[in-house]
Amino acid sequence: MSKISVSLPDHLIADLDRVATSVGFTRSAIITYYLMGPVNQLLADLGGLPLEVEGGGNRRARGSSLNDLHKIMSDLGVSCYMPLEHFNFELNR
C-alpha cells in the first residue's frame, strides 16, 4: 500500500479523529473505506471521456479553485457533493 500526503481542513481532521476514535480504526482506514466506492464510481462515470482539461495541472484546493473543479466535474456530467457551509466561498452554479 502506498502513502500519500493530503491537505484537509482542520474541521475535517477533527471530525475524522472523532469517527476513528469511535470505531477504533485509523484515519487512513476511515478515508480508504469511504473513498473506495466513490472513486470507483467516478472512474465509471468518466468512462472513455478524454481527461484533457484546458488549464489542467496539479491545482490545489485553495480559494476559488474548488469552484473550477466543481464546474469541470459538472461539465463532465459527474455528480459531486460539496458541502458549502465548510468553505469560505460560494459555488458558481
N, C-alpha and C positions, 0 to 999 in steps of 0.2 A: 504494500500500500504506500502511496506517495503522500508526502506532506506538502501543504501549501500555506501561504500566509494570506489571510483575508482581513481587510479592514471593515469593521462593523460599528454602527453607532453604539455608544455606551449603554443606552437603554436596552438595546437588543442583547448585548453581552450579559447585562444583569438579568434579563428575562431567561436567557439560555442557562445561566447559572442556577436560577431557581428551578427550572424544569429538570436540569441534570441532577441536582441535589435531590429533588423529589423522587425521581425514578431510579436513582443510583447508577447512572451512566455518565460518561464524559460528554463535554460539549461536542467533541468530534463525533461521537456516536449519535447524538441527537441530530446534528446537522446532516450527517450521512443518511440517517433514516428518513428525514424529511425532504432531502433533495433528490434521492434516487428516482422516485416516481415522477416528479415534475420535470426533471432534466430529461428523462426518457421520453416523456410526452412532448417536451419542447423539440427534441430531435425528430420525433414522428411528425409533429406539426410542420416543421420546416422542410421535411422530406427532401425532395430534389431541388429545392429552391437554390439559386445561386446566392451565396452568402457574401458577395462583394457589395459592401455598402459605401456609398460616397462619404469621404472623410473618415473612413474606418481606421481603426488602430486600437491601441490599448488605452482607452479613456477610463478615467477614474469616476467614481460616483461622487462627484462634487458639484454642488450648486445645480445649475440648470442642465447639467449633462444627463441627469436621470430623466428629464423631460425628453431629451433627444433619444434616449434608449427606449422610453415608452412609445414615442412616435414611430421609431423604426420597427419595434415589435408589433405595434398595432397595424402599421402599413403591411407587414408580412402576414397579418391575419392570425397572429399568435395571441391567445388570451393571456393576460397578465394581471397580477394582483399587486396593487401599490397602495398601501395604507397611508394616505396623505397626511394624516394627523401626526406622523412621526418625522415629517420633513419640513424644512423651512422654505418650501417653495410650493407652487401650485402647478399641476399638470396642465399643459395647453391641450385641450381636447378638441 
